[in-house]
Amino acid sequence: MKEHSTNHYDISGLVLRRGQSFSFTVTFNRDYDIEQHQLCIRLAIGSRSMISKKTQIRLLVDGTPSGNGWSARKIPIEDDEIKTKKNNRISVQIDSPSDAIIGKYNVSLYKFKGGTP
């Protein structure tokens, strides 16, 4: 069976399928030290998103699955040109559950030292 694809939709912007992983690369304005900093990704739908309503998801970029089926982890950077530059980039893979809410998500990335965001 051929995997479903969203590249034929006539919609501007990124369209993703529930239950499938997606990845992206982030470039910081300074070096990123994985030993000192942790990353948290916040995905939110609507202006009053709430974790309890599953309209807001917070993920540590450490591969640990959340209780709601989402997870985020650091993956190797594919492009050799990017690898040779400063240590200010990171590639992240997000796994979404097959029952994720359908809608337009706002994505935020937070970098912090120790503790929780």
DSSP file (Angstrom, degrees, kcal/mol; ACC not computed):
  #  RESIDUE AA STRUCTURE BP1 BP2  ACC     N-H-->O    O-->H-N    N-H-->O    O-->H-N    TCO  KAPPA ALPHA  PHI   PSI    X-CA   Y-CA   Z-CA
    1    1 A M              0   0    0      0, 0.0     2,-0.2     0, 0.0     3,-0.0   0.000 360.0 360.0 360.0 131.7    0.0    0.0    0.0
    2    2 A K        -     0   0    0      1,-0.1     2,-0.1     3,-0.0     3,-0.1  -0.536 360.0-109.4 -75.2 135.4    1.4    3.4   -1.0
    3    3 A E        -     0   0    0     -2,-0.2    -1,-0.1     1,-0.1     2,-0.0  -0.379  37.3-105.4 -64.8 138.5    1.9    5.8    1.9
    4    4 A H        -     0   0    0     -2,-0.1     2,-0.3    -3,-0.0    -1,-0.1  -0.358  40.3-159.5 -63.1 144.7   -0.6    8.7    2.0
    5    5 A S        -     0   0    0     -3,-0.1     3,-0.2     1,-0.1    11,-0.1  -0.940  24.5-163.0-130.3 149.9    1.0   12.0    0.9
    6    6 A T    >   +     0   0    0     -2,-0.3     3,-1.4     9,-0.2    -1,-0.1   0.328  68.3  98.1-110.5   5.4    0.0   15.6    1.5
    7    7 A N  T 3  S+     0   0    0      1,-0.3    -1,-0.1     3,-0.1     0, 0.0   0.604  77.6  59.4 -73.6  -8.9    2.2   17.2   -1.3
    8    8 A H  T 3  S+     0   0    0     -3,-0.2    -1,-0.3     2,-0.1     2,-0.2   0.440  77.9 112.5 -96.7  -0.1   -0.7   17.4   -3.7
    9    9 A Y    <   -     0   0    0     -3,-1.4     2,-1.4     1,-0.1     6,-0.1  -0.507  69.9-133.3 -72.3 140.1   -2.9   19.6   -1.5
   10   10 A D        +     0   0    0     -2,-0.2     2,-0.4     2,-0.0    -1,-0.1  -0.523  66.0 119.7 -92.5  67.0   -3.4   23.1   -2.9
   11   11 A I        -     0   0    0     -2,-1.4     2,-0.3     2,-0.2     4,-0.1  -0.996  62.8-127.3-133.3 133.2   -2.6   24.8    0.5
   12   12 A S  S    S+     0   0    0     -2,-0.4     2,-0.2     2,-0.1    -2,-0.0  -0.609  76.7  30.3 -78.5 143.7    0.2   27.2    1.2
   13   13 A G  S    S-     0   0    0     -2,-0.3     2,-0.4     2,-0.1    -2,-0.2  -0.434 104.9 -40.7 101.1-179.6    2.3   26.2    4.2
   14   14 A L        -     0   0    0     -2,-0.2     2,-0.5     2,-0.0    -2,-0.1  -0.684  47.8-166.5 -88.6 132.2    3.3   22.8    5.6
   15   15 A V        -     0   0    0     -2,-0.4     2,-0.3    -4,-0.1    -9,-0.2  -0.984  11.0-175.7-120.4 125.2    0.7   20.0    5.8
   16   16 A L        -     0   0    0     -2,-0.5     2,-0.4   -11,-0.1     6,-0.1  -0.829  21.2-123.6-120.2 157.0    1.5   17.0    7.9
   17   17 A R    >   -     0   0    0     -2,-0.3     3,-1.3     4,-0.1    79,-0.2  -0.796  29.6-111.3-100.0 141.9   -0.2   13.7    8.6
   18   18 A R  T 3  S+     0   0    0     -2,-0.4    80,-0.2     1,-0.2     3,-0.1  -0.407 101.7  25.7 -65.2 144.9   -1.2   12.5   12.0
   19   19 A G  T 3  S+     0   0    0     78,-0.9     2,-0.4     1,-0.2    -1,-0.2   0.448 101.2 103.9  82.2  -0.6    0.8    9.5   13.2
   20   20 A Q  S <  S-     0   0    0     -3,-1.3    76,-0.4    77,-0.2    -1,-0.2  -0.906  70.5-117.6-116.7 145.5    3.8   10.3   11.0
   21   21 A S        -     0   0    0     -2,-0.4     2,-0.3    74,-0.2    74,-0.2  -0.389  28.0-173.4 -74.4 152.7    7.1   11.8   12.0
   22   22 A F  E     -A   94   0A   0     72,-2.1    72,-3.2    -2,-0.1     2,-0.3  -0.975   3.8-160.7-141.0 156.7    8.4   15.1   10.7
   23   23 A S  E     +A   93   0A   0     -2,-0.3     2,-0.3    70,-0.2    70,-0.2  -0.931   9.9 176.3-138.3 160.5   11.7   16.8   11.2
   24   24 A F  E     -A   92   0A   0     68,-2.0    68,-2.9    -2,-0.3     2,-0.4  -0.973  25.1-123.5-155.9 161.7   13.3   20.2   10.9
   25   25 A T  E     -A   91   0A   0     -2,-0.3     2,-0.4    66,-0.2    66,-0.3  -0.945  20.2-156.0-115.2 134.8   16.6   22.0   11.6
   26   26 A V  E     -A   90   0A   0     64,-3.1    64,-2.0    -2,-0.4     2,-0.5  -0.901   1.3-155.7-110.5 136.4   16.9   25.0   13.9
   27   27 A T  E     -A   89   0A   0     -2,-0.4    62,-0.2    62,-0.2     2,-0.2  -0.961  11.7-157.1-112.6 120.8   19.7   27.5   13.6
   28   28 A F        -     0   0    0     60,-3.6     4,-0.1    -2,-0.5    60,-0.1  -0.504  25.7-122.0 -89.3 162.4   20.5   29.5   16.8
   29   29 A N  S    S+     0   0    0     -2,-0.2     2,-0.3     2,-0.1    -1,-0.1   0.406  97.3  24.1 -85.1   3.3   22.2   32.9   16.8
   30   30 A R  S    S-     0   0    0     58,-0.2    -2,-0.2    57,-0.1     0, 0.0  -0.946 106.5 -62.2-153.1 171.5   25.0   31.4   19.0
   31   31 A D        -     0   0    0     -2,-0.3     2,-0.5     1,-0.1    57,-0.3  -0.239  44.8-139.8 -60.0 145.7   26.5   28.0   19.7
   32   32 A Y        -     0   0    0     55,-3.5     2,-0.7    57,-0.1    57,-0.1  -0.947  10.5-160.4-109.5 124.0   24.3   25.3   21.2
   33   33 A D    >>  -     0   0    0     -2,-0.5     4,-2.6     1,-0.1     3,-0.9  -0.903   5.5-163.9-109.0 107.7   25.8   23.1   23.9
   34   34 A I  T 34 S+     0   0    0     -2,-0.7    -1,-0.1     1,-0.3     5,-0.1   0.750  89.7  57.4 -62.6 -24.4   23.8   19.9   24.4
   35   35 A E  T 34 S+     0   0    0      1,-0.1    -1,-0.3    -3,-0.1     3,-0.0   0.799 117.6  30.8 -75.8 -29.1   25.5   19.3   27.7
   36   36 A Q  T <4 S+     0   0    0     -3,-0.9    78,-0.5     1,-0.1     2,-0.4   0.747 116.1  54.4-100.5 -29.0   24.4   22.7   29.2
   37   37 A H  E  <  -D  113   0B   0     -4,-2.6     2,-0.3    76,-0.2    76,-0.2  -0.843  57.0-159.8-117.2 145.3   21.1   23.3   27.5
   38   38 A Q  E     -D  112   0B   0     74,-3.4    74,-2.4    -2,-0.4     2,-0.4  -0.847  16.1-139.0-111.9 156.2   17.8   21.5   27.1
   39   39 A L  E     -D  111   0B   0     -2,-0.3    22,-2.5    72,-0.2     2,-0.4  -0.919  13.1-169.6-117.1 143.5   15.2   22.2   24.5
   40   40 A C  E     -DE 110  60B   0     70,-2.4    70,-3.0    -2,-0.4     2,-0.5  -0.998   8.1-154.6-129.5 134.5   11.5   22.2   24.9
   41   41 A I  E     -DE 109  59B   0     18,-3.0    18,-2.9    -2,-0.4     2,-0.5  -0.923   5.4-161.8-109.8 133.7    9.0   22.4   22.0
   42   42 A R  E     -DE 108  58B   0     66,-2.8    66,-2.5    -2,-0.5     2,-0.5  -0.971   4.7-172.1-116.6 123.1    5.6   23.8   22.5
   43   43 A L  E     +DE 107  57B   0     14,-2.8    14,-3.0    -2,-0.5     2,-0.4  -0.962  14.1 177.1-112.3 129.7    2.8   23.0   20.0
   44   44 A A  E     -DE 106  56B   0     62,-2.2    62,-3.2    -2,-0.5     2,-0.5  -0.989  22.3-157.4-139.7 144.1   -0.4   24.9   20.4
   45   45 A I        -     0   0    0     10,-2.8     3,-0.2    -2,-0.4     5,-0.2  -0.982  64.9  -0.9-117.7 128.2   -3.8   25.2   18.6
   46   46 A G  S >  S-     0   0    0     58,-0.5     3,-0.7    -2,-0.5    60,-0.1   0.034  89.1 -77.4  83.2 167.8   -5.9   28.3   19.1
   47   47 A S  T 3  S+     0   0    0      1,-0.2    -1,-0.2    -3,-0.0    -3,-0.0   0.659 127.6  41.9 -79.9 -16.9   -5.4   31.4   21.2
   48   48 A R  T 3  S+     0   0    0     -3,-0.2    -1,-0.2     2,-0.0     7,-0.1  -0.359  80.5 171.4-125.1  51.8   -6.3   29.7   24.5
   49   49 A S    <   -     0   0    0     -3,-0.7     2,-0.4     6,-0.1     7,-0.1  -0.309  10.3-167.9 -66.5 146.9   -4.6   26.4   24.2
   50   50 A M      > -     0   0    0     -5,-0.2     5,-2.0     1,-0.1     6,-1.0  -0.999  28.7-140.1-138.9 138.6   -4.5   24.2   27.2
   51   51 A I  T > 5S+     0   0    0     -2,-0.4     3,-1.6     1,-0.2    -1,-0.1   0.905 105.9  57.4 -61.0 -41.2   -2.6   21.0   28.1
   52   52 A S  T 3 5S+     0   0    0      1,-0.3    -1,-0.2     2,-0.1    -3,-0.0   0.774 108.9  45.2 -63.6 -26.7   -5.7   19.5   29.7
   53   53 A K  T 3 5S-     0   0    0     -3,-0.5    -1,-0.3     3,-0.0    -2,-0.2   0.373 112.3-120.0 -95.3   3.2   -7.7   19.9   26.5
   54   54 A K  T < 5S+     0   0    0     -3,-1.6    47,-0.3    -4,-0.3    -3,-0.2   0.724  86.2 114.3  62.0  24.1   -4.8   18.5   24.4
   55   55 A T  S   <S+     0   0    0     -5,-2.0   -10,-2.8     1,-0.2     2,-0.4   0.393  74.3  49.4 -99.3  -0.5   -4.6   21.8   22.4
   56   56 A Q  E     -E   44   0B   0     -6,-1.0     2,-0.4   -12,-0.2   -12,-0.2  -0.987  67.6-175.0-138.0 129.4   -1.2   22.5   23.9
   57   57 A I  E     -E   43   0B   0    -14,-3.0   -14,-2.8    -2,-0.4     2,-0.5  -0.984   6.0-165.1-125.1 131.8    1.7   20.0   23.9
   58   58 A R  E     -E   42   0B   0     -2,-0.4     2,-0.4   -16,-0.2   -16,-0.2  -0.978  12.0-176.0-118.6 128.2    5.1   20.5   25.6
   59   59 A L  E     -E   41   0B   0    -18,-2.9   -18,-3.0    -2,-0.5     2,-0.4  -0.981  22.4-141.1-128.3 128.4    7.9   18.2   24.6
   60   60 A L  E >   -E   40   0B   0     -2,-0.4     2,-2.1   -20,-0.2    12,-0.6  -0.710  28.4-124.9 -77.6 138.8   11.4   17.9   26.0
   61   61 A V  B 3  S+b   72   0A   0    -22,-2.5    13,-0.2    -2,-0.4    12,-0.2  -0.508  85.1  99.5 -85.8  71.4   13.8   17.2   23.1
   62   62 A D  T 3  S-     0   0    0     -2,-2.1    11,-0.2    10,-0.8    -1,-0.2   0.298  96.5-105.9-137.1   4.2   15.2   14.0   24.7
   63   63 A G  S <  S+     0   0    0      9,-3.2    10,-0.2    -3,-0.5    -2,-0.1   0.334  72.8 139.2  86.3  -8.2   13.3   11.2   23.0
   64   64 A T        -     0   0    0      8,-0.2     8,-0.4    -4,-0.2    -1,-0.3  -0.570  54.8-124.6 -73.3 123.0   11.1   10.5   26.1
   65   65 A P        -     0   0    0      0, 0.0     6,-0.2     0, 0.0     2,-0.1  -0.429  22.1-132.6 -66.4 138.9    7.5    9.8   25.0
   66   66 A S    >   -     0   0    0      4,-3.1     3,-1.3    -2,-0.1    -7,-0.1  -0.384  26.7-104.1 -81.4 170.1    4.9   12.1   26.6
   67   67 A G  T 3  S+     0   0    0      1,-0.2    -1,-0.1     2,-0.1     0, 0.0   0.606 117.8  58.5 -70.5 -10.4    1.8   10.6   28.1
   68   68 A N  T 3  S-     0   0    0      2,-0.2    -1,-0.2    29,-0.0     3,-0.1   0.264 121.0 -97.4-106.7  11.6   -0.2   11.8   25.1
   69   69 A G  S <  S+     0   0    0     -3,-1.3     2,-0.2     1,-0.3    -2,-0.1   0.389  86.2 117.9  93.4  -4.1    1.7   10.0   22.3
   70   70 A W        +     0   0    0     26,-0.1    -4,-3.1   -12,-0.1    -1,-0.3  -0.643  34.0 169.7 -91.7 152.6    3.9   12.8   21.2
   71   71 A S  E     - C   0  95A   0     24,-1.6    24,-2.7    -2,-0.2     2,-0.3  -0.979  16.3-159.4-155.8 158.6    7.7   12.8   21.4
   72   72 A A  E     +bC  61  94A   0    -12,-0.6    -9,-3.2    -8,-0.4   -10,-0.8  -0.999  14.7 170.9-140.5 139.9   10.7   14.8   20.2
   73   73 A R  E     - C   0  93A   0     20,-2.1    20,-3.0    -2,-0.3     2,-0.3  -0.992  36.1-105.1-148.5 154.6   14.3   13.9   19.8
   74   74 A K  E     - C   0  92A   0     -2,-0.3    18,-0.2   -13,-0.2    -2,-0.0  -0.584  38.3-169.9 -76.1 138.5   17.6   15.2   18.3
   75   75 A I  E     - C   0  91A   0     16,-2.5    16,-0.7    -2,-0.3     3,-0.0  -0.896  31.9 -85.5-126.3 159.0   18.6   13.6   15.1
   76   76 A P        -     0   0    0      0, 0.0     2,-0.4     0, 0.0    14,-0.1  -0.307  44.1-112.1 -62.4 145.4   21.8   13.8   13.1
   77   77 A I        -     0   0    0      1,-0.1     6,-0.1    12,-0.1   -52,-0.0  -0.688  25.7-157.5 -78.6 128.6   22.1   16.7   10.7
   78   78 A E        +     0   0    0     -2,-0.4     2,-0.4     4,-0.0    -1,-0.1   0.871  65.0  84.8 -77.0 -40.4   22.1   15.3    7.1
   79   79 A D     >  -     0   0    0      1,-0.2     4,-1.8     2,-0.0     3,-0.3  -0.523  62.9-154.6 -76.2 119.6   23.8   18.0    5.2
   80   80 A D  H  > S+     0   0    0     -2,-0.4     4,-1.3     1,-0.2    -1,-0.2   0.833  95.1  58.1 -61.2 -33.6   27.7   17.8    5.3
   81   81 A E  H  4 S+     0   0    0      1,-0.2     4,-0.5     2,-0.2    -1,-0.2   0.907 107.1  47.2 -63.4 -40.8   28.0   21.5    4.6
   82   82 A I  H >4 S+     0   0    0     -3,-0.3     3,-1.1     1,-0.2    -2,-0.2   0.887 106.0  59.4 -67.1 -39.2   25.9   22.3    7.8
   83   83 A K  H 3< S+     0   0    0     -4,-1.8    -1,-0.2     1,-0.3    -2,-0.2   0.831 102.4  53.1 -59.4 -34.5   28.0   19.8    9.9
   84   84 A T  T 3< S+     0   0    0     -4,-1.3    -1,-0.3    -3,-0.2    -2,-0.2   0.613  97.7  80.2 -81.8 -11.4   31.2   21.7    9.2
   85   85 A K  S <  S-     0   0    0     -3,-1.1     4,-0.1    -4,-0.5    -3,-0.0  -0.117  98.4 -50.3 -83.8-174.2   29.9   25.1   10.3
   86   86 A K        -     0   0    0      1,-0.2     2,-1.5     2,-0.1     3,-0.3  -0.011  57.2-105.0 -52.7 160.7   29.5   26.4   13.9
   87   87 A N  S    S+     0   0    0      1,-0.2   -55,-3.5    -3,-0.1    -1,-0.2  -0.338  89.7 109.3 -85.5  54.4   27.7   24.2   16.5
   88   88 A N        +     0   0    0     -2,-1.5   -60,-3.6   -57,-0.3     2,-0.3   0.159  58.7  78.5-116.7  18.3   24.6   26.4   16.3
   89   89 A R  E     +A   27   0A   0     -3,-0.3     2,-0.3   -62,-0.2   -62,-0.2  -0.941  48.3 179.9-128.5 149.4   22.2   24.0   14.5
   90   90 A I  E     -A   26   0A   0    -64,-2.0   -64,-3.1    -2,-0.3     2,-0.4  -0.991  18.0-143.3-145.5 139.8   20.2   21.1   15.7
   91   91 A S  E     -AC  25  75A   0    -16,-0.7   -16,-2.5    -2,-0.3     2,-0.4  -0.883  20.6-166.6-103.9 138.0   17.8   18.8   13.8
   92   92 A V  E     -AC  24  74A   0    -68,-2.9   -68,-2.0    -2,-0.4     2,-0.5  -0.961  11.2-155.5-127.9 138.8   14.7   17.6   15.6
   93   93 A Q  E     -AC  23  73A   0    -20,-3.0   -20,-2.1    -2,-0.4     2,-0.5  -0.962  10.3-162.0-112.9 132.0   12.3   14.8   14.8
   94   94 A I  E     -AC  22  72A   0    -72,-3.2   -72,-2.1    -2,-0.5     2,-0.5  -0.949   3.4-156.9-113.7 131.8    8.7   15.0   16.2
   95   95 A D  E     - C   0  71A   0    -24,-2.7   -24,-1.6    -2,-0.5   -74,-0.2  -0.934  12.3-163.4-106.4 125.6    6.5   12.0   16.4
   96   96 A S        -     0   0    0     -2,-0.5   -26,-0.1   -76,-0.4     2,-0.1  -0.806  20.6-112.9-108.0 150.1    2.8   12.7   16.5
   97   97 A P    >   -     0   0    0      0, 0.0     3,-1.5     0, 0.0   -78,-0.9  -0.410  23.8-118.2 -77.3 158.5    0.0   10.3   17.6
   98   98 A S  T 3  S+     0   0    0      1,-0.3   -80,-0.1   -80,-0.2   -29,-0.0   0.653 114.7  52.4 -70.6 -14.4   -2.5    9.1   15.1
   99   99 A D  T 3  S+     0   0    0      2,-0.0    -1,-0.3   -80,-0.0     3,-0.1   0.107  78.6 141.6-107.8  21.9   -5.3   10.7   17.1
  100  100 A A    <   -     0   0    0     -3,-1.5   -82,-0.1     1,-0.1     2,-0.1  -0.273  64.0 -93.4 -60.4 148.4   -3.7   14.2   17.3
  101  101 A I        -     0   0    0    -47,-0.3     2,-0.4     1,-0.1    -1,-0.1  -0.404  40.0-124.2 -63.2 137.0   -6.1   17.1   17.0
  102  102 A I        +     0   0    0     -3,-0.1     2,-0.3    -2,-0.1    -1,-0.1  -0.708  63.3  82.5 -84.9 131.6   -6.5   18.3   13.4
  103  103 A G  S    S-     0   0    0     -2,-0.4     2,-0.7     2,-0.0   -58,-0.0  -0.965  82.7 -51.3 163.1-175.6   -5.7   22.0   13.0
  104  104 A K        -     0   0    0     -2,-0.3   -58,-0.5   -89,-0.0     2,-0.3  -0.806  53.5-156.6 -92.3 114.9   -3.1   24.7   12.5
  105  105 A Y        -     0   0    0     -2,-0.7     2,-0.5   -60,-0.1   -60,-0.2  -0.713   9.8-144.3 -93.5 139.9   -0.4   24.4   15.2
  106  106 A N  E     -D   44   0B   0    -62,-3.2   -62,-2.2    -2,-0.3     2,-0.5  -0.901  21.5-153.3 -95.6 132.0    1.8   27.2   16.4
  107  107 A V  E     +D   43   0B   0     -2,-0.5     2,-0.3   -64,-0.2   -64,-0.2  -0.926  15.6 178.5-115.1 129.4    5.3   25.8   17.2
  108  108 A S  E     -D   42   0B   0    -66,-2.5   -66,-2.8    -2,-0.5     2,-0.4  -0.956  13.2-154.0-126.4 147.4    7.7   27.4   19.7
  109  109 A L  E     -D   41   0B   0     -2,-0.3     2,-0.4   -68,-0.2   -68,-0.2  -0.985   9.9-167.9-123.4 130.3   11.2   26.2   20.7
  110  110 A Y  E     -D   40   0B   0    -70,-3.0   -70,-2.4    -2,-0.4     2,-0.5  -0.955   6.9-159.4-120.5 136.7   12.7   27.1   24.1
  111  111 A K  E     +D   39   0B   0     -2,-0.4     2,-0.3   -72,-0.2   -72,-0.2  -0.954  24.6 161.3-112.1 132.2   16.3   26.6   25.2
  112  112 A F  E     -D   38   0B   0    -74,-2.4   -74,-3.4    -2,-0.5     2,-0.6  -0.961  39.2-112.4-147.9 163.4   17.0   26.5   28.9
  113  113 A K  E    S-D   37   0B   0     -2,-0.3   -76,-0.2   -76,-0.2     3,-0.1  -0.890  71.8 -45.2-102.3 120.2   19.6   25.4   31.4
  114  114 A G  S    S+     0   0    0     -2,-0.6   -76,-0.1   -78,-0.5    -1,-0.0   0.257 105.2  53.0  52.5 179.7   18.6   22.5   33.7
  115  115 A G  S    S-     0   0    0      2,-0.1    -1,-0.1    -3,-0.1    -3,-0.1  -0.165 100.5 -53.6  59.9-150.2   15.3   22.1   35.5
  116  116 A T              0   0    0     -3,-0.1    -3,-0.1   -56,-0.0   -76,-0.0  -0.917 360.0 360.0-125.5 153.3   12.1   22.3   33.5
  117  117 A P              0   0    0      0, 0.0    -2,-0.1     0, 0.0   -77,-0.0   0.491 360.0 360.0 -69.5 360.0   10.9   25.1   31.2
